[in-house]
């Protein structure tokens, strides 16, 4: 079956590492997934990080067609349950079952298989005038050829007759002999009926009523499980089983001619359709809320570019949607090119540095999945891998301090990353002294410059941002080091800390030397006057 994701064959395994957690990818996965059934498949597409621009463009075209043809999207979504069932056709699902159940189950799956493929062919044929993507055209051709094959046509023609024969066994009539005391004495099977028996009716009503053909019983119709189950050792039911096998034998014989018919490839198609349908649904919702989304232009991986105008963090946008008074996330430009590929990002606490860093990473994840970017316009080169270090407190392994862990993690990045990689470091080296952290950070930046990767280093080491030119001259490399700063407007009232209004604007430039941490302390009641008031209220002083 034609793939909508991988025109040249099988998909690679999803990538590993800590970056999905560091970039807060999971909320985005769940927002894109059409339902909980497709969360795993959606995550696998996003984390595989396709770096081939032709494959990415192939995916972009597939999504574009869905966005232009909402009627097609609706028909395809309605087919997903059928695809899930049809995918079981030809598997060993019924291998351990008795013959009768195997026949009925196999027949049912083949019926869904045929009906689903016919409906898929019809949906694609109706949308054909508006289809432009090579993926949809290839899928339409594949489905058309499959449904036109002699084997498929024979199967579709024979299934109704097989179903009719199988439905001839809807009920059985038993003959029971009674003794003089009206106790059952012996029994035999009289007939296999195409009609099912109805519910309870009185004897008079059954004999004189206008719808005697319904074959209602004298007593309530007992459901399986209401009484003790009849075991296979009961001769009467052994006879019944043998009789039903004789009834279904022609169906079983006919089905052997279609033993090679299998729908395993439809499982992959189901997941891929769900991925693009979920993406189209999210795009429609975000655009309805006024959030910009764009199809990025693709640049070769070797160009190592990211130029995005009005880029915002999509995970943040999804969180803000759940707020009582939703607000749009602050958008920023992001430019990674020959003028600067490695950025030292400084600025106030809670100034948007981590949000921006994640936005850069998520832009590559979304673009390489073939999806739209949360920006007004963008041009991007795929990365071959994403490496992150977002330290969490007290996560070091036994016998290793936090600095040991971070140093080992950074060293592993240099053993694996390439010039086409993206490296995102969020306030590393915080567990050592500023002097020592500064020395290590200089070496890391110089190493990234020599490597040629794209990178963001978020730090409160403001001196580091001022050393960009010196570091560029210290080593030879193709990635220039530059500085970014998160904006803040200092308040005039410093009576309770260094209060500042965060703008969440990230621009090129040098820091003013302040992180405005004091206003965060004030927000938590840690200014000395606040501490004193708290202690007095408690009677502790």
N, C-alpha and C positions, 0 to 999 in steps of 0.2 A: 504494500500500500504506500502511496506517495506520502512523504513527510512534509508538513507545513513549516517545520523548523529547520530541517537538515536536508537540503536538496542533494547533497552528495553522499548521503548514507547515514550510518548510525551515529548517535550522539555520544560525545565523550562523557566520562563520569563527572558528576558535579565536583567542583573544587573544594578543598578542605581549608583549614585554618580558622582563625578567630574573627576574621573580618565580617562575616554576616552578623554576629552578635555586636561587634563594635560599631557597625553602621546602623544598628537597630533595624535590621532587614525584616524581621518577622512580622511586624504590623503591616508592612507593605505587601508581604506575601499573602497575608490573610485578606487584605483589601482587594488584591488582584484575583484571588481564587474565587471561582464561580460559586463554590460551596465547599464545605469541609472535606468532601470526597477528593477534591483536587488540590488541597494544600500542599501535599508532598510533591506532586508533579510540578506545581508552580514554583516551589522552592528549588527544585532540581534545575529548571530552566534558568532561573535567575543566577544561581551559583555556578553554572557551567562556564560562564564568561567566554562566549564565542568571540574570537578575535579576527575572524575572517570577514572582511567588509562585504564581500559578495553575498555571503550567507546572511549577514545582518540586513543588507538591503532587500534580500528575498523575503525576510520576515516583515520588514517595514511595509513592503507592498501588500502582503497578506492582511496586515492590520488596516492599512489604508482602505482596502476594498470593503472590509467589514464596517468601517466607520461611514463609508459612503452608502452602504446598502443595509440599512437596519432591518429591512424585511428578511434578507438572507440570514442575518444574525439570529432573528427570532425563530426561523424555521430550523436552523442548525441546533439551537439550544433545545428545541423540542425533541430532537433526534438523539440527544445524549443518553437518555435511559435505554433506548433501543440499542445503541452502540454498546452499552455496558453488557447487555444480555447477549447480543450477537457475538461479542468477543469470546464468549464461552463455547460457541459452536466448534466442534472438532477437538475439544480438549478431552482429558480423561475424567471429566467431571462425574460421569456416571459409571466409571469402571467397576466400582464395588457394589453396585446396586443389582437387584434382581432384574431379570430380563424385561418384565412388563414396565417397570419404572424407568429403566434405561431407554426403552423405546419411546415412551411418552415424553420424557425429558429431552431426548435428542430431537424428536419431532418438533417440540415447542421452540427449541433454540434455533432450529433451521428455519422455522416460520418467521421468527423475529429477524434472523439474519437476512432473509430474502426481502422482507418488508422494509427493513431499515435501509438496505442498499438501494432499493427502488425509490424510496423517499429521498435519499441523499442525491441520487441521480436527478430526480425531478427538481429538487431545490436548486442544484447547481445549473441545470439546464435553463430554468426560468430566469436565473440571475446572470446567465452567460453574456448578454449584451453589455452588462456593466462591469464584468470581471476583467481586470487588467493584470493582476498578480500572476506570475509564473506558477506559484504554488497552487492557487485555486484552479488554474487551467490544467495543470498536470493532474491534480486530483480528479477533476471532472473527466478527463480522458481516461484515467485509470478505472474509475467507477463505471463509465460507459462501456469500456471494453470488457470489464468483468461481468456486468449484467447482460451483455450481448453474447457471452460465450455459450456454446451449446450446452455445457454442463449446467450452468446457472439457469438457462431457459428451461431445460428439462426438469430441473429441481422445482422451479417456480410453478411449472405446469402440473407436476405430479403431487405436490404437497396438499392441495385441497382434497383430492381423492383419498390420500392417506389419512388425512384428518377425519374425513367422513367415515372411513372404515373404523378408525379407532373409536369414534364416538358412538358406534353401534353398541359398544359395551358400556352403557351408562347405568344399568341396573341388572339384576338377575331375579328370576322368579323361582321360588323354592316350593316344592310340594312336600307337605308334612302329613304323615299318617298319625291319627290319634287312636288311643285304645278306648275301651269302654268308659273309662273315667276321664276322658278328654285330655289325657296326658300325651305329649309327643312320644311317638313310638319309633318312627323312622322318617327319614327325609331324603329327598333327591333334588337335583337341579333340573328345572323344567325348561328354562329359556334364558337367553341373554337378550336384554332389551335396549333399544336405543333411547327410550325415554327414562327420565328419572322419576322415582316415586315422590309424591307430594307429601304434605303434612297431614296431621290427624283430621279425621272427619268421622261423624257417627255412621253406624251401619246403614241407618235409613237414608241418611244424606248421600252416602256413597252409592246406594242402590237406585235411588230415585232422583238424585240431583241432576242438574242439566249438564254438568261437565264431568261425566263419569270417566271420560278419556284421560283425565289427569292421573288416574291410578293412585288415589289417596289410600292410605292404610287405615286399618281399624283402630290402631293405637298410635300414640305420638311417634313421629319419626325419630329414631334414636341415632344420635351422632356417634361417630367413632370415639371411643374413650369414655363414654358415659357408663358403660358396663365393662366388666372384665373382658379384655381383648381375647379373641379367639386365637388360640395358638396354632402353629402350623401342623401340629400332630392331629388335629381334628380332621378326620378323613373327608368330611364334607368340604372343608376349605382347601384341602389339598386338591380335591376334584375341581373346585372353582378355579384355583390357580392354573391347573393344567388346561382347563377349558379356555380361560382368557389368553393363555399363551398361544393356543391354537387360533384364536380370533386375531391376535396381533402378529402372528407369524408372517403373513404376507407383508405387513408394514415393516417388520424388521428386515425382511429380505430386500424390500425396496430401498430401505435406508442404507444398506451395505453398499449400494452403488454410489452413494455420496459420502463415503467414509473419508475421502480426502478433502471434503469441503471444510474449511476451518476459518474462523474469524479472529484468530489471535492478533493479526495486524490491526484489527479495529480497536484494540485496547489502546495502542499508541495514538491512533487517530482521535479517539475520544479525549485523551488527555491534552492533545495539541489543540483540538477545537475548543476545549474548555479554557485553555490558557488564553487564546486570542479573544474568545467571547468575554471572559472576565476582564481582560484589558480594555476592550471596547466599552464595556459597561462602566468601568471606572472613569475612562476618558469622558464619556458623555456626562457623568455626574459632576466631575470637576469643572468641565467647561460650562455646565449649567450654573455653577456657582461663581463663574467669572474668573476662574484660575487659568492662566495661559499654559498651553502645552504645545510643543513644536516637534516636528520631525527633524532630527539633527542631520546635518550634512556629514558624510563620513570621509575622514581623511585617512591616508595610509598609516598603519601602526608606526612605521619608522619616522613619521612626522612628529609624533609625540605632542599632539595638539589637544587643547581644550579651550575653546572660546565660546563662552555662554553669556548671553545678555539677559539679565533679569532671572538668574537661576535662584530657585528656592528649594528648601528641603521638603520633599514630598511626604516624608514620614511625619514631620512637624505639621504640615498642612492637614494631614489626616487626623492628627490629635486635636488640632484646633477646631475641626468640624464638630467635635463632641462637646465643646465648651458651650455654656449657656448663651454667651454672646460671641459667636465665632468671629475671628479676625483673620485677615489674610496674612500669611507669613511674609516677613521682609525679604525682598529679593535683592540679590547682589550679582555683579558681574564676576565672572571667573575667567582668567586668561592665563593659560600655560603654553608658552611658545618660546621662541629664541630669546625673547626679552626677559624671560624668567620662567623656570620650571620647578624650582625649589623655593618654597616660601617659609619664612619664619613668621608665624602669626602670633601677635601679641595684642594686648588690650585688657580692658577691665574684666573682672570676674562677671559671669553671667552676661557677657557682651555679645554672645552668639558665635564664639570661636568654634566650639565643638559642633554646633549646628551647621555652620558653614563647611567644616571639614567633612562632616558626614554627607552634606549635599554634593560635594565634589565626588566622593566615592559612589554614592547612589546614582549620580549622573552616568557614570561608566556602566554600572550594573544594568540600569534601564536601557541605555542605548545599545548595549551588546546583546540584550535580550530581544532587540528589535522593536522596542516600545518608544513612545513619545517621551520627551524630556520636559520636566517642569521648568520651562524657561520661555522667553519670547522668541529667541533664535539661538542656534548652537551649531558648532562644528566640533567634531570629536574624533580622536584617534583611539581605536580599541587598545586596551591594555592586555598583556598576557597573564597578569596576576595582580591581585591586590594584597598588600601586606599592611597590617595595622598593629599598633601598640597603644591600647587604651587602658592604662593600669587601673586596677581596682584594688581598694585597700584590703590588706591582709589576705591576699590570694597566693602568697608564695608557698612553695612546697616545703615540707619538713626538711630542715637542714640547710635551707637556702633563704637568704634575706630577699627583700623586695628588689634591691639593687641587683643582686645576683640574677634574679629572674629576668629583669628587664635587660640586663647586659647580654644574657644568653639569647633572649628573643631578638635583640638587635643584631647580634652576631649571626643568627640563623637567617635573618633577612639578607645580609650581604652574601651569604653562601647560596642563596636561591634566586634572588631578584635579578632582573635584567634591565636593560635600558628602556624596554617597553613596559615596565611595571609601574604601579602606582603605590607609593609608600605614604601612609598617614600615621603620624605619631602625635598623640594627644597628651601633652604634659608629662612626658617621661622624665625619669631621673629626679623625681621629686623627693626621693627618700635619702638623698645625700646632700651635702652642703652645696650652696650656690656656686662656690668656687670650683668644686670638683665636677658638679653637673655642667658648668659652662665649658670646662675642658673637654669632657666627653662629648657634649653636643657639638662642639666645633669639629671634632674628628668625624662624627656621624654625618654632618653636613658636607664636609669635604669628600667623604666616601660616596655620598649620594651624587655629588657633582661629578666625580670620576666615573661613577656607574652610568650616569646619563638619565636617570629615572625622573619621573615627576613625583613631587613630594610636598607635603605640608607638615611642618613641625610647629605644634602649638606649645607655647611656653610663656612663663612669666620672667624668663631671663631676658630682660630688655636689652642688656648689653649685646646679646647675640644678634638682635635685629640690626644694631648699628655696625656690626662687623661683616656685613655681606660682601662689600667690595674687597675687603682684605682677604676673606676666604676664597673669593673668586680668583684672586691673584695667587693664592697659596698653592693651588693644585690646578692641573689641566683637566678640563671636562667640557662636555657639550650642554650641560644643564646649568644655567646661571642661577645663582642664589639671590633672592630679593626679599623684601619685607612687606608684610601685610599688617594692618592694624584695625582692630574693632573700634568703632567710634563711640565716644561718650561726651556728653556736654556737662562739664563740671558745674555743680551748684555753688551759689554764692554763700550759702549758710553752712559753715563748717563746725557749728557748735556741737553737732552729734555725729561726727565722722566726715569722711570725704565723699559726701553724697554726689551722685552723678546720674544723669538721665542717659540710659543706653539707647543708642540709635540702631544697633544691630546692623550697621552698615560696615562692610568689610572693604577697605580700599588699600591701595599701595601707599606705603608711607612708614614713617618711623614712630615708635611709641613716645609718649611724653614722660615715661618713667614711672607712672602710677598705674596700679591695678584696681584702684577704687574698692579695695576689699573692706574698708571700714564701714561703708554703707550697708554691706551684707551683714556685718557684725551688728550694726544698729537694728537691722530688720529682725534679727534674732534676739535682741535685747542684751547685747554684749558690750555696749558702751559703758564706761565706768559709772556714769550717772544712773544708767538703767540697772546695772548690777546692784548698786547701792540701794536703789528704790526697792528692788525685789527682796533684798535681804532684810530691809526694814519692815516691809509688809509681812514677811514671815516671822518677824521678831527674832531674827538670827543675829542682829547687831544692835 
